[in-house]
Amino acid sequence: MKKIVLLVCLSFITLSSYSQVIKGVNARLFKIISAKGDTIHFLKTDSAVNVKKPVILFCQGSLPYPLIIGFESKNFVTNISNFNYNTLSKKYHIVMISMPHTPPVASSKHLNRAYSFVRDTTDEHSYDSLYLRDNYLDKYVERANVVIGFLKKQKWVDSHNISVFGHSQGSYIAVKLGLLHPELRAVGYSGGNPDGRFALHIRKLRRAAIAGEITEQESQKRINIMYDTWKAMIKGSLINDFKYGDPAHTWVSFTLSGREDLIALKPPVFIAYGTKDLESAESSELMPIYFEKAGKTNYKMNPVVGCGHNFEEYKADGSPDYDKMHWDDVMNNFVSWMEQLKKGI
């Protein structure tokens, strides 16, 4: 136990830090170097550092998006622009950490069509080799741990009021941080799957058979192939195969049973999901059953009815309507719930 505590403490140590105001957006960019020599950038909304506020650390989803994308006419903050971060920034510092080995600020000309940073824009999978190497759960937790340690030392941070909100891939990171930091104000678990990422492939194939899109026999045949694929991933024989969107070691690291971790959290946990996002909803909406059985009552469920993974509504033809997303509702509900906890309501 002493060794574990020591490792956690050492990961807080930073050798140097630097910050600058980003033009065109109400934000400040920080650069810190950890004791292990890892360069970590993070963005803080509201460029001022003379006002003490609580912090919400936002853990974004997958893919190497820069924190800020430079278009010809303006700079654009990724991920947190899904909600009105400027309004939340009046009361909270919103913090978002860069992806490993990904420029924190990049021109749109250097990104692929999904706005991910690549070495060659003609090859949408030409990700930086170091990003691929470090694209796994423990690395993200390690980097976020360093940032939390840095934040706690800043005069502009209410160090007793730091919360973490993770979406999609970031939900796994948020839970692990909540386990490492029982003193956190709250943990937001959004768009996650307590059964782990790889489960979505199995469920998609089973649902396809139920919907009549493929036969039951074909569904089972493909599921058996997925089992073999998973075995190959575990053995490490699939290295940088992008058939499933990420290299094998990334899938392995984010495929874990999260129910036990969610139950073990000491900070209160807020669980949000779109009810049409079946990869998240089918597992997340069962958590109250396990919470109550374990005697856990410090949780809040926030299903967004009829919406998808990014809380988007759907059009009459069944396609997602990204002009009608409910991110503001989710984040406002999270903050309101936290503030009620603080008041003991």
C-alpha positions in Angstrom: 0.0 0.0 0.0 2.9 2.4 0.8 4.3 1.9 -2.7 1.0 2.7 -4.3 0.6 5.9 -2.3 4.1 6.9 -3.2 3.5 6.4 -6.9 0.3 8.5 -6.7 2.2 11.3 -4.9 5.1 11.2 -7.4 2.7 11.5 -10.3 1.5 14.9 -8.9 5.0 16.4 -9.2 5.6 18.8 -12.1 9.1 20.0 -13.1 7.9 23.1 -14.9 4.8 24.9 -16.1 3.8 27.6 -18.5 0.6 29.2 -19.7 -0.6 31.6 -22.4 -3.9 33.2 -23.4 -5.4 31.9 -26.6 -6.7 34.6 -28.9 -10.3 34.5 -30.0 -11.5 32.2 -27.3 -12.0 32.9 -23.6 -9.4 30.4 -22.5 -5.8 29.9 -21.3 -3.5 27.1 -22.4 -1.2 25.5 -19.8 1.8 23.4 -20.5 3.3 21.3 -17.7 6.0 18.7 -17.6 5.6 15.8 -15.2 8.3 14.2 -13.1 8.4 11.4 -15.7 9.1 13.9 -18.5 5.6 13.7 -20.0 4.5 17.0 -21.6 0.9 17.7 -20.8 -1.2 20.6 -22.2 -4.5 21.5 -20.7 -7.0 24.3 -21.4 -8.8 26.3 -18.8 -11.8 28.3 -19.8 -11.8 32.0 -18.7 -8.3 33.2 -19.3 -8.1 35.1 -15.9 -6.1 33.5 -13.1 -7.0 36.0 -10.3 -10.4 34.6 -9.4 -10.7 31.5 -7.2 -13.4 29.1 -8.4 -14.3 25.4 -8.3 -13.0 23.2 -11.1 -14.8 20.8 -13.5 -12.2 18.6 -15.2 -13.8 17.5 -18.5 -12.5 14.2 -19.8 -13.2 14.0 -23.5 -13.8 11.0 -25.7 -11.6 9.1 -28.1 -9.5 10.3 -31.1 -6.6 12.8 -31.2 -8.6 16.0 -31.4 -6.6 19.2 -30.7 -7.9 21.3 -27.8 -8.3 24.2 -30.2 -8.7 24.0 -34.0 -7.7 27.0 -36.1 -9.9 27.8 -39.0 -9.3 30.6 -41.4 -11.8 32.9 -39.7 -11.5 31.8 -36.0 -10.2 29.5 -33.4 -12.6 26.8 -32.2 -12.5 24.9 -28.8 -13.3 21.2 -29.3 -15.5 19.0 -27.2 -16.6 21.4 -24.6 -18.1 23.6 -27.3 -21.0 21.1 -27.3 -22.3 23.1 -24.3 -22.2 26.7 -23.3 -18.9 26.6 -21.4 -18.7 30.4 -21.2 -21.8 30.5 -19.0 -20.5 27.7 -16.8 -17.2 29.5 -16.6 -18.8 32.3 -14.6 -18.8 30.0 -11.6 -16.4 27.2 -12.5 -13.0 26.8 -14.2 -13.7 24.2 -16.9 -10.5 22.3 -17.6 -9.8 19.9 -20.5 -6.5 17.9 -21.0 -4.9 17.4 -24.4 -4.7 13.9 -26.0 -1.3 12.3 -25.7 1.3 13.5 -28.3 -1.3 15.7 -30.0 -0.8 19.4 -30.7 -3.0 21.4 -28.3 -3.6 23.9 -31.1 -3.7 22.9 -34.8 -4.8 24.3 -38.1 -7.8 22.5 -39.7 -5.4 21.9 -42.7 -3.5 19.4 -40.6 -6.5 17.3 -39.6 -8.3 14.5 -41.2 -12.0 14.7 -42.2 -13.0 13.8 -38.6 -10.8 16.7 -37.3 -8.3 14.3 -35.7 -4.6 15.2 -35.9 -2.7 13.1 -38.5 0.8 13.1 -40.0 -0.6 12.8 -43.5 -4.0 14.2 -44.4 -4.3 11.9 -47.4 -4.2 9.0 -44.9 -7.0 9.3 -42.3 -5.3 6.8 -40.0 -1.8 8.2 -40.1 -1.9 9.0 -36.4 1.3 9.9 -34.5 3.1 6.6 -33.5 3.6 8.0 -29.9 -0.1 8.8 -29.7 -0.9 5.2 -30.6 1.6 4.0 -28.1 0.1 6.0 -25.2 -3.6 5.7 -26.2 -4.7 3.5 -23.3 -6.6 4.0 -20.1 -3.8 4.0 -17.5 -1.9 6.6 -19.4 -4.9 9.0 -19.5 -5.4 8.5 -15.8 -1.7 9.1 -15.1 -1.8 12.4 -17.1 -5.0 13.6 -15.5 -3.6 12.8 -12.1 -0.7 15.1 -12.8 -3.1 17.9 -13.8 -5.2 17.5 -10.7 -2.1 17.7 -8.5 -1.1 20.9 -10.3 -4.6 22.4 -10.0 -4.7 21.8 -6.2 -1.6 24.0 -5.8 -3.0 27.0 -7.7 -4.4 30.0 -5.9 -7.2 30.4 -8.5 -8.5 26.9 -7.7 -10.9 26.0 -4.9 -8.9 22.9 -4.1 -11.7 21.4 -2.0 -14.2 21.7 -4.8 -12.8 19.8 -7.8 -15.1 17.5 -9.8 -14.6 15.3 -12.9 -17.0 14.8 -15.8 -16.1 12.2 -18.4 -17.9 11.5 -21.7 -17.7 8.3 -23.8 -14.1 7.1 -23.5 -13.6 9.9 -20.9 -16.2 8.3 -18.6 -13.8 5.4 -17.8 -11.0 7.9 -17.0 -13.4 9.9 -14.7 -14.3 6.8 -12.7 -10.7 5.8 -12.2 -9.9 9.4 -11.1 -12.8 9.2 -8.6 -11.3 6.0 -7.2 -7.9 7.7 -6.8 -9.3 10.9 -5.4 -12.1 10.2 -2.9 -12.1 13.9 -2.0 -13.5 14.9 -5.4 -16.7 16.8 -5.2 -18.5 14.6 -7.7 -17.9 12.3 -10.8 -19.9 12.7 -14.0 -20.2 9.4 -16.0 -21.6 10.2 -19.4 -22.1 8.0 -22.4 -20.1 5.2 -20.8 -20.6 1.5 -20.9 -20.1 -0.3 -17.6 -19.6 -3.5 -19.5 -16.6 -2.1 -21.4 -16.1 -1.0 -25.0 -15.8 -4.3 -26.8 -19.2 -5.4 -25.6 -20.8 -3.0 -28.1 -19.7 -5.3 -31.0 -21.4 -8.3 -29.5 -24.6 -6.4 -28.8 -24.8 -4.9 -32.2 -24.7 -8.3 -33.8 -27.3 -9.7 -31.5 -29.6 -6.7 -32.1 -29.1 -7.1 -35.9 -30.6 -10.6 -35.6 -33.5 -9.5 -33.5 -34.3 -6.7 -35.9 -34.2 -9.2 -38.8 -31.3 -7.5 -40.5 -29.3 -10.8 -40.4 -30.3 -14.4 -39.4 -29.7 -15.7 -36.0 -27.2 -18.2 -37.5 -25.3 -15.4 -39.1 -25.4 -13.3 -35.9 -23.9 -16.2 -33.9 -21.3 -16.9 -36.6 -20.1 -13.3 -36.4 -20.1 -13.2 -32.6 -17.9 -16.2 -32.6 -15.5 -14.3 -35.0 -15.6 -11.4 -32.5 -14.6 -13.8 -29.7 -11.6 -14.9 -31.8 -10.8 -11.3 -32.6 -10.8 -10.5 -28.9 -8.5 -13.4 -28.1 -6.1 -12.1 -30.7 -6.3 -8.6 -29.1 -5.5 -10.1 -25.7 -2.5 -12.0 -27.1 -1.2 -8.8 -28.8 -1.3 -10.3 -32.3 -3.4 -7.3 -33.6 -1.2 -4.3 -33.2 -2.3 -1.3 -35.3 -5.3 -2.8 -37.0 -7.8 0.1 -37.4 -10.7 -2.1 -38.5 -12.3 -1.4 -35.1 -11.3 2.2 -34.8 -8.4 1.9 -32.4 -5.4 -0.4 -32.0 -5.8 -3.5 -30.0 -4.2 -2.4 -26.7 -6.6 0.6 -26.6 -9.6 -1.7 -26.9 -8.1 -4.0 -24.2 -7.5 -1.2 -21.8 -11.0 0.3 -22.1 -12.8 -3.1 -22.0 -13.4 -3.7 -18.3 -16.3 -4.3 -16.0 -17.0 -0.9 -14.6 -19.9 -1.8 -12.3 -17.6 -2.6 -9.4 -15.7 0.7 -9.9 -18.9 2.7 -10.0 -20.2 1.1 -6.9 -16.8 1.6 -5.1 -16.7 5.4 -5.8 -16.7 7.6 -2.7 -17.6 10.8 -4.5 -21.3 11.1 -5.6 -21.7 9.9 -9.2 -23.9 11.4 -11.9 -24.8 9.0 -14.7 -26.0 10.5 -18.0 -26.9 8.7 -21.3 -29.1 9.1 -24.3 -31.8 6.4 -24.3 -31.2 5.7 -28.0 -27.5 5.2 -27.4 -28.0 1.5 -26.7 -24.3 0.8 -26.2 -24.4 3.0 -23.1 -28.1 2.9 -22.1 -28.4 -0.9 -22.0 -25.8 -1.1 -19.2 -25.9 2.3 -17.6 -29.6 2.1 -16.8 -29.1 -1.1 -14.8 -26.7 0.6 -12.4 -29.4 1.6 -9.8 -30.1 -2.1 -9.3 -26.5 -2.8 -8.4 -26.2 0.5 -6.4 -29.1 -0.2 -4.2 -28.2 -3.8 -3.6 -24.7 -2.5 -2.4 -26.3 0.2 -0.2 -25.0 3.0 -2.4 -27.3 6.0 -2.5 -25.0 8.9 -3.5 -25.9 8.8 -7.2 -28.1 10.6 -9.8 -29.4 9.1 -13.0 -29.9 11.4 -15.9 -31.4 9.6 -19.0 -32.0 11.9 -21.9 -35.0 10.3 -23.5 -35.1 9.8 -27.3 -31.5 11.0 -27.8 -28.2 9.5 -29.0 -24.6 9.3 -27.8 -24.1 13.1 -27.8 -27.6 13.8 -26.6 -28.7 14.6 -30.1 -32.4 14.3 -31.2 -33.4 12.3 -34.2 -35.2 13.4 -37.4 -38.3 11.8 -38.8 -36.1 9.7 -41.2 -34.2 8.3 -38.2 -31.0 10.3 -38.8 -29.3 12.2 -36.0 -30.0 15.9 -35.7 -26.8 17.5 -34.4 -28.4 20.9 -34.5 -30.6 19.7 -31.6 -28.3 18.4 -28.9 -29.1 18.5 -25.2 -25.6 19.0 -23.8 -26.5 22.2 -22.0 -29.3 20.4 -20.2 -27.0 17.6 -19.1 -24.2 19.9 -17.9 -26.7 22.2 -16.2 -28.3 19.3 -14.4 -24.9 18.0 -13.3 -23.9 21.4 -11.9 -27.3 21.9 -10.2 -27.2 18.5 -8.7 -23.6 19.2 -7.3 -24.7 22.4 -5.8 -27.6 20.8 -4.1 -25.2 18.2 -2.7 -23.1 21.0 -1.3 -26.2 22.4 0.5 -27.1 19.0 1.8 -30.4 18.9 -0.1 
